[in-house]
Amino acid sequence: MLAKFPWLAMALKNAMRNRRRSFATLAITAIGTAAALLGGGFALQTYESLAEFSARDTGHVVVAAPHHFDNNEASPLEHGLAGSEDLRRKLLAMPGVMRVLPRLQFSGLISNGDKSEIVIGSGVDASQEYLVKGPTMRTERGVLLDAHDPARGPGIVIGKGLAQNLHAEPGSSLTLISTTTTGSLNALDVVVTGVVSTGVTEVDRRLAMVDLSTAQALLATKKVSSLSVYLEAMDQTDAFAAKLKAEQGGQLEVRTWLEQAQFYQSVKNIYDRIFGFIGVIVLVIVLFAVTNTLAMAVLERTREIGTLRAMGATPGEVMKVFTLEGVSLAGGGAVLGMLVAAVVALCLVLFKVQMPPPPGRSQGYPLVVTVSPLMYLGAAVTVTLLSALAAWFVSRKAAKQAVVEALSHV
């Protein structure tokens, strides 16, 4: 096989002349490549998880009345969305749409009679809201709103931290207080149906969810804050949002999940810089290892280079041999590093390694590393090409040296 590629065969034989040095270079390249791929895979998994969390929370596309996203309301629902049911039916009829959920956001107080706490409340479609929340919301005790018996009165689901502060359990009676759209105070007695956890401590201390009709009765309105559109696939988001904006002609405001996901964007910007910097450091280490190995090889084989030149080999052919030698060392190390990274990623899944809770959260999460074929290919090509460039640069001076001078080298 190698007989068909004589220059490559010569490069491989040269690489194995000093096996200890070549194996050390291979090991450094493999470890560096694996480290870069594992770091990049961890970042990709984090991006995917945060993107899913954000999309589940807000919907792939959020539709609201003009100025709703300015967060500058003088009174509750000043920029609320009227006629939401008709718009919801129209959105559901559009291709690619799975669900359209109305949401009404409000703030107020909740009391057990002895103690009151501030809440950030949501009025939701109880029959569908928890279908889209998925793993981002865990039921600690009781049942969710869709399983509540309306005959017992309006139900409420509260966060774990809020339940602890109010000493509330499923079945407890609480009073929900908020300001109506006209500026007056209103109160409703509610029954705790369940206690949930989002994994975010601050959210769990303020979380309150009621049925949409209950929230509208509390605020004395028929409006909703927004409509959350859930699509069949996340990659349809931009096209759907652009189409909806064109159809509405500015009558409604349309935002994608990414435009609403400030936390996702902040984490991605930080991780891009951290893992990008680590990748550069790893690449520099690999290049130094390959360059050092080939520089020593060139120095040791200067008289051999002179002999090849005397036999008619051109400087280009000499540089080709050393470049292929660098490619074989870097390419072999990159392939080995890819295998190591893939095996480590598989072991993390099989052994279910858990990460501790990050700052501000109460729950840990599985340590998973994404195996991206595109990232693996990109890493291998980058390492190989840069190593080839380094090998060419190192061998260039010796290959162009005068034959008599190279033969007399000691």
RABEL-V580770 format. One record per residue. N is the residue number from 0. RES is the residue in one small letter. OMEGA is omega as a letter, one per 40 degrees, with the letter a starting at -180 (* if undefined). D_LAST is the distance of its C-alpha to the last C-alpha in Angstrom with 2 decimals. Layout:
# RABEL-V580770
n=N res=RES omega=OMEGA d_last=D_LAST
n=N res=RES omega=OMEGA d_last=D_LAST
This chain:
# RABEL-V580770
n=0 res=m omega=a d_last=36.12
n=1 res=l omega=i d_last=32.39
n=2 res=a omega=i d_last=32.47
n=3 res=k omega=a d_last=34.30
n=4 res=f omega=a d_last=31.40
n=5 res=p omega=a d_last=28.26
n=6 res=w omega=i d_last=26.03
n=7 res=l omega=i d_last=27.37
n=8 res=a omega=i d_last=26.96
n=9 res=m omega=a d_last=23.26
n=10 res=a omega=i d_last=22.90
n=11 res=l omega=i d_last=24.84
n=12 res=k omega=i d_last=22.88
n=13 res=n omega=a d_last=19.59
n=14 res=a omega=a d_last=21.46
n=15 res=m omega=i d_last=22.48
n=16 res=r omega=i d_last=19.13
n=17 res=n omega=a d_last=19.02
n=18 res=r omega=a d_last=22.78
n=19 res=r omega=a d_last=23.23
n=20 res=r omega=i d_last=21.38
n=21 res=s omega=i d_last=23.17
n=22 res=f omega=i d_last=26.49
n=23 res=a omega=i d_last=26.17
n=24 res=t omega=i d_last=25.67
n=25 res=l omega=a d_last=28.62
n=26 res=a omega=i d_last=30.72
n=27 res=i omega=i d_last=30.15
n=28 res=t omega=a d_last=30.99
n=29 res=a omega=a d_last=34.00
n=30 res=i omega=i d_last=35.39
n=31 res=g omega=i d_last=34.99
n=32 res=t omega=i d_last=36.65
n=33 res=a omega=i d_last=39.42
n=34 res=a omega=i d_last=40.11
n=35 res=a omega=a d_last=40.42
n=36 res=l omega=i d_last=42.67
n=37 res=l omega=i d_last=44.86
n=38 res=g omega=i d_last=45.30
n=39 res=g omega=i d_last=46.12
n=40 res=g omega=i d_last=48.45
n=41 res=f omega=i d_last=50.27
n=42 res=a omega=i d_last=50.79
n=43 res=l omega=i d_last=52.08
n=44 res=q omega=i d_last=54.48
n=45 res=t omega=i d_last=55.73
n=46 res=y omega=a d_last=56.36
n=47 res=e omega=a d_last=58.22
n=48 res=s omega=a d_last=60.34
n=49 res=l omega=i d_last=61.24
n=50 res=a omega=i d_last=62.06
n=51 res=e omega=i d_last=64.37
n=52 res=f omega=a d_last=65.97
n=53 res=s omega=a d_last=66.62
n=54 res=a omega=i d_last=67.99
n=55 res=r omega=a d_last=70.27
n=56 res=d omega=a d_last=71.55
n=57 res=t omega=a d_last=72.35
n=58 res=g omega=i d_last=72.39
n=59 res=h omega=i d_last=70.05
n=60 res=v omega=i d_last=72.24
n=61 res=v omega=i d_last=74.77
n=62 res=v omega=a d_last=77.83
n=63 res=a omega=i d_last=79.98
n=64 res=a omega=i d_last=82.43
n=65 res=p omega=i d_last=81.24
n=66 res=h omega=i d_last=79.95
n=67 res=h omega=a d_last=79.71
n=68 res=f omega=i d_last=76.01
n=69 res=d omega=a d_last=76.62
n=70 res=n omega=a d_last=77.85
n=71 res=n omega=a d_last=80.52
n=72 res=e omega=i d_last=83.83
n=73 res=a omega=i d_last=86.86
n=74 res=s omega=a d_last=88.59
n=75 res=p omega=i d_last=87.53
n=76 res=l omega=i d_last=86.80
n=77 res=e omega=i d_last=87.53
n=78 res=h omega=i d_last=84.87
n=79 res=g omega=a d_last=85.67
n=80 res=l omega=i d_last=85.79
n=81 res=a omega=i d_last=89.34
n=82 res=g omega=a d_last=90.28
n=83 res=s omega=a d_last=87.29
n=84 res=e omega=i d_last=88.88
n=85 res=d omega=i d_last=89.31
n=86 res=l omega=i d_last=85.75
n=87 res=r omega=i d_last=84.50
n=88 res=r omega=i d_last=86.23
n=89 res=k omega=a d_last=84.71
n=90 res=l omega=i d_last=81.20
n=91 res=l omega=a d_last=81.70
n=92 res=a omega=a d_last=82.68
n=93 res=m omega=a d_last=79.36
n=94 res=p omega=i d_last=76.78
n=95 res=g omega=a d_last=74.05
n=96 res=v omega=i d_last=76.07
n=97 res=m omega=a d_last=76.61
n=98 res=r omega=i d_last=78.44
n=99 res=v omega=a d_last=79.82
n=100 res=l omega=i d_last=80.67
n=101 res=p omega=i d_last=82.80
n=102 res=r omega=i d_last=81.90
n=103 res=l omega=a d_last=83.87
n=104 res=q omega=i d_last=82.07
n=105 res=f omega=i d_last=84.18
n=106 res=s omega=a d_last=84.04
n=107 res=g omega=i d_last=86.71
n=108 res=l omega=i d_last=87.81
n=109 res=i omega=a d_last=88.48
n=110 res=s omega=i d_last=90.80
n=111 res=n omega=a d_last=92.03
n=112 res=g omega=i d_last=95.05
n=113 res=d omega=a d_last=93.59
n=114 res=k omega=i d_last=90.17
n=115 res=s omega=i d_last=88.69
n=116 res=e omega=i d_last=85.13
n=117 res=i omega=i d_last=83.58
n=118 res=v omega=i d_last=82.53
n=119 res=i omega=a d_last=80.55
n=120 res=g omega=i d_last=82.57
n=121 res=s omega=i d_last=82.21
n=122 res=g omega=a d_last=84.91
n=123 res=v omega=i d_last=83.51
n=124 res=d omega=a d_last=84.57
n=125 res=a omega=a d_last=84.98
n=126 res=s omega=a d_last=84.89
n=127 res=q omega=a d_last=81.40
n=128 res=e omega=a d_last=79.60
n=129 res=y omega=i d_last=78.23
n=130 res=l omega=a d_last=77.09
n=131 res=v omega=i d_last=74.47
n=132 res=k omega=i d_last=73.49
n=133 res=g omega=a d_last=72.09
n=134 res=p omega=a d_last=69.70
n=135 res=t omega=i d_last=69.72
n=136 res=m omega=a d_last=73.11
n=137 res=r omega=i d_last=74.08
n=138 res=t omega=i d_last=77.69
n=139 res=e omega=a d_last=78.13
n=140 res=r omega=i d_last=81.88
n=141 res=g omega=a d_last=84.83
n=142 res=v omega=i d_last=84.76
n=143 res=l omega=a d_last=83.75
n=144 res=l omega=a d_last=86.20
n=145 res=d omega=i d_last=86.59
n=146 res=a omega=a d_last=88.08
n=147 res=h omega=i d_last=90.45
n=148 res=d omega=a d_last=94.21
n=149 res=p omega=a d_last=95.57
n=150 res=a omega=i d_last=98.95
n=151 res=r omega=a d_last=97.49
n=152 res=g omega=i d_last=96.79
n=153 res=p omega=i d_last=93.65
n=154 res=g omega=i d_last=90.51
n=155 res=i omega=i d_last=87.35
n=156 res=v omega=a d_last=83.86
n=157 res=i omega=i d_last=82.15
n=158 res=g omega=a d_last=78.73
n=159 res=k omega=i d_last=78.04
n=160 res=g omega=i d_last=77.70
n=161 res=l omega=i d_last=80.91
n=162 res=a omega=i d_last=82.78
n=163 res=q omega=a d_last=81.69
n=164 res=n omega=a d_last=82.85
n=165 res=l omega=a d_last=86.22
n=166 res=h omega=a d_last=86.65
n=167 res=a omega=i d_last=87.26
n=168 res=e omega=i d_last=87.15
n=169 res=p omega=a d_last=88.06
n=170 res=g omega=i d_last=91.81
n=171 res=s omega=i d_last=91.87
n=172 res=s omega=i d_last=93.85
n=173 res=l omega=i d_last=92.24
n=174 res=t omega=a d_last=93.32
n=175 res=l omega=a d_last=91.10
n=176 res=i omega=i d_last=91.80
n=177 res=s omega=i d_last=90.52
n=178 res=t omega=i d_last=91.62
n=179 res=t omega=a d_last=93.18
n=180 res=t omega=i d_last=92.45
n=181 res=t omega=i d_last=95.54
n=182 res=g omega=i d_last=94.38
n=183 res=s omega=i d_last=96.66
n=184 res=l omega=i d_last=95.69
n=185 res=n omega=a d_last=96.07
n=186 res=a omega=i d_last=95.67
n=187 res=l omega=i d_last=95.47
n=188 res=d omega=a d_last=95.76
n=189 res=v omega=i d_last=93.00
n=190 res=v omega=i d_last=92.22
n=191 res=v omega=i d_last=88.74
n=192 res=t omega=a d_last=87.79
n=193 res=g omega=i d_last=84.23
n=194 res=v omega=a d_last=81.37
n=195 res=v omega=i d_last=77.89
n=196 res=s omega=i d_last=74.38
n=197 res=t omega=a d_last=71.77
n=198 res=g omega=i d_last=69.11
n=199 res=v omega=a d_last=69.16
n=200 res=t omega=a d_last=71.05
n=201 res=e omega=i d_last=72.43
n=202 res=v omega=a d_last=73.63
n=203 res=d omega=i d_last=75.35
n=204 res=r omega=a d_last=77.26
n=205 res=r omega=a d_last=78.80
n=206 res=l omega=i d_last=78.93
n=207 res=a omega=a d_last=82.34
n=208 res=m omega=i d_last=83.04
n=209 res=v omega=i d_last=86.49
n=210 res=d omega=a d_last=87.92
n=211 res=l omega=a d_last=87.95
n=212 res=s omega=i d_last=91.76
n=213 res=t omega=i d_last=91.83
n=214 res=a omega=i d_last=89.46
n=215 res=q omega=i d_last=91.54
n=216 res=a omega=i d_last=94.71
n=217 res=l omega=a d_last=93.16
n=218 res=l omega=i d_last=92.19
n=219 res=a omega=a d_last=95.34
n=220 res=t omega=i d_last=93.54
n=221 res=k omega=a d_last=92.80
n=222 res=k omega=i d_last=89.43
n=223 res=v omega=i d_last=85.97
n=224 res=s omega=a d_last=82.84
n=225 res=s omega=i d_last=80.68
n=226 res=l omega=i d_last=80.09
n=227 res=s omega=a d_last=76.88
n=228 res=v omega=i d_last=75.81
n=229 res=y omega=a d_last=73.78
n=230 res=l omega=i d_last=72.10
n=231 res=e omega=a d_last=71.02
n=232 res=a omega=a d_last=67.32
n=233 res=m omega=a d_last=65.47
n=234 res=d omega=i d_last=63.62
n=235 res=q omega=a d_last=67.03
n=236 res=t omega=a d_last=67.56
n=237 res=d omega=a d_last=66.41
n=238 res=a omega=a d_last=68.20
n=239 res=f omega=a d_last=71.39
n=240 res=a omega=i d_last=71.41
n=241 res=a omega=i d_last=70.93
n=242 res=k omega=a d_last=73.73
n=243 res=l omega=i d_last=76.05
n=244 res=k omega=a d_last=75.45
n=245 res=a omega=a d_last=76.28
n=246 res=e omega=a d_last=79.46
n=247 res=q omega=i d_last=80.70
n=248 res=g omega=i d_last=80.15
n=249 res=g omega=i d_last=79.79
n=250 res=q omega=i d_last=82.86
n=251 res=l omega=i d_last=80.73
n=252 res=e omega=a d_last=77.44
n=253 res=v omega=i d_last=74.74
n=254 res=r omega=i d_last=71.64
n=255 res=t omega=i d_last=68.92
n=256 res=w omega=a d_last=67.79
n=257 res=l omega=i d_last=64.50
n=258 res=e omega=i d_last=66.41
n=259 res=q omega=a d_last=68.32
n=260 res=a omega=a d_last=65.39
n=261 res=q omega=a d_last=64.23
n=262 res=f omega=i d_last=62.80
n=263 res=y omega=a d_last=60.75
n=264 res=q omega=i d_last=59.32
n=265 res=s omega=i d_last=58.48
n=266 res=v omega=a d_last=56.69
n=267 res=k omega=i d_last=54.76
n=268 res=n omega=i d_last=53.61
n=269 res=i omega=a d_last=52.42
n=270 res=y omega=i d_last=50.68
n=271 res=d omega=a d_last=48.99
n=272 res=r omega=a d_last=47.38
n=273 res=i omega=a d_last=46.54
n=274 res=f omega=i d_last=45.01
n=275 res=g omega=i d_last=43.41
n=276 res=f omega=i d_last=41.62
n=277 res=i omega=i d_last=40.59
n=278 res=g omega=i d_last=39.30
n=279 res=v omega=i d_last=37.14
n=280 res=i omega=i d_last=35.67
n=281 res=v omega=a d_last=34.94
n=282 res=l omega=i d_last=33.33
n=283 res=v omega=i d_last=31.04
n=284 res=i omega=i d_last=29.99
n=285 res=v omega=a d_last=29.30
n=286 res=l omega=i d_last=27.27
n=287 res=f omega=a d_last=25.13
n=288 res=a omega=a d_last=24.55
n=289 res=v omega=a d_last=23.61
n=290 res=t omega=i d_last=21.46
n=291 res=n omega=i d_last=19.52
n=292 res=t omega=a d_last=19.05
n=293 res=l omega=i d_last=17.88
n=294 res=a omega=i d_last=15.61
n=295 res=m omega=i d_last=13.72
n=296 res=a omega=i d_last=13.93
n=297 res=v omega=a d_last=12.61
n=298 res=l omega=a d_last=9.53
n=299 res=e omega=a d_last=9.00
n=300 res=r omega=a d_last=10.06
n=301 res=t omega=i d_last=8.51
n=302 res=r omega=i d_last=7.87
n=303 res=e omega=i d_last=11.30
n=304 res=i omega=i d_last=12.71
n=305 res=g omega=i d_last=11.94
n=306 res=t omega=i d_last=13.71
n=307 res=l omega=i d_last=16.53
n=308 res=r omega=i d_last=16.97
n=309 res=a omega=i d_last=17.20
n=310 res=m omega=i d_last=19.80
n=311 res=g omega=i d_last=21.81
n=312 res=a omega=i d_last=21.03
n=313 res=t omega=i d_last=21.94
n=314 res=p omega=i d_last=20.27
n=315 res=g omega=i d_last=23.32
n=316 res=e omega=i d_last=22.85
n=317 res=v omega=i d_last=19.28
n=318 res=m omega=i d_last=20.68
n=319 res=k omega=a d_last=23.62
n=320 res=v omega=a d_last=21.67
n=321 res=f omega=i d_last=20.13
n=322 res=t omega=i d_last=23.55
n=323 res=l omega=i d_last=25.34
n=324 res=e omega=i d_last=23.05
n=325 res=g omega=i d_last=24.08
n=326 res=v omega=a d_last=27.65
n=327 res=s omega=i d_last=27.76
n=328 res=l omega=a d_last=26.63
n=329 res=a omega=i d_last=28.98
n=330 res=g omega=i d_last=31.74
n=331 res=g omega=i d_last=31.76
n=332 res=g omega=i d_last=31.89
n=333 res=a omega=i d_last=34.62
n=334 res=v omega=i d_last=36.71
n=335 res=l omega=i d_last=36.44
n=336 res=g omega=i d_last=37.41
n=337 res=m omega=i d_last=40.37
n=338 res=l omega=i d_last=41.57
n=339 res=v omega=a d_last=41.36
n=340 res=a omega=i d_last=43.27
n=341 res=a omega=i d_last=45.91
n=342 res=v omega=i d_last=46.44
n=343 res=v omega=i d_last=46.83
n=344 res=a omega=i d_last=49.28
n=345 res=l omega=i d_last=51.27
n=346 res=c omega=i d_last=51.41
n=347 res=l omega=i d_last=52.76
n=348 res=v omega=a d_last=55.60
n=349 res=l omega=a d_last=56.32
n=350 res=f omega=i d_last=56.44
n=351 res=k omega=i d_last=58.28
n=352 res=v omega=a d_last=56.30
n=353 res=q omega=i d_last=58.39
n=354 res=m omega=i d_last=57.39
n=355 res=p omega=i d_last=59.53
n=356 res=p omega=i d_last=62.01
n=357 res=p omega=a d_last=60.40
n=358 res=p omega=i d_last=62.02
n=359 res=g omega=a d_last=65.59
n=360 res=r omega=a d_last=65.98
n=361 res=s omega=a d_last=67.75
n=362 res=q omega=i d_last=66.12
n=363 res=g omega=a d_last=62.64
n=364 res=y omega=a d_last=61.13
n=365 res=p omega=i d_last=58.99
n=366 res=l omega=a d_last=55.22
n=367 res=v omega=i d_last=54.35
n=368 res=v omega=a d_last=51.15
n=369 res=t omega=i d_last=51.53
n=370 res=v omega=a d_last=49.34
n=371 res=s omega=i d_last=49.05
n=372 res=p omega=a d_last=47.52
n=373 res=l omega=i d_last=46.89
n=374 res=m omega=i d_last=45.08
n=375 res=y omega=i d_last=42.97
n=376 res=l omega=i d_last=42.04
n=377 res=g omega=i d_last=41.31
n=378 res=a omega=a d_last=39.01
n=379 res=a omega=a d_last=37.05
n=380 res=v omega=a d_last=36.74
n=381 res=t omega=i d_last=35.75
n=382 res=v omega=a d_last=32.99
n=383 res=t omega=a d_last=31.63
n=384 res=l omega=a d_last=31.80
n=385 res=l omega=i d_last=30.23
n=386 res=s omega=i d_last=27.36
n=387 res=a omega=i d_last=26.90
n=388 res=l omega=i d_last=26.94
n=389 res=a omega=i d_last=24.31
n=390 res=a omega=i d_last=22.01
n=391 res=w omega=a d_last=22.62
n=392 res=f omega=a d_last=21.91
n=393 res=v omega=a d_last=18.59
n=394 res=s omega=a d_last=17.30
n=395 res=r omega=a d_last=18.95
n=396 res=k omega=a d_last=16.42
n=397 res=a omega=a d_last=13.49
n=398 res=a omega=a d_last=16.15
n=399 res=k omega=i d_last=17.35
n=400 res=q omega=i d_last=14.17
n=401 res=a omega=a d_last=14.53
n=402 res=v omega=a d_last=13.67
n=403 res=v omega=a d_last=12.25
n=404 res=e omega=i d_last=10.00
n=405 res=a omega=i d_last=8.86
n=406 res=l omega=a d_last=8.51
n=407 res=s omega=a d_last=6.39
n=408 res=h omega=i d_last=3.80
n=409 res=v omega=* d_last=0.00
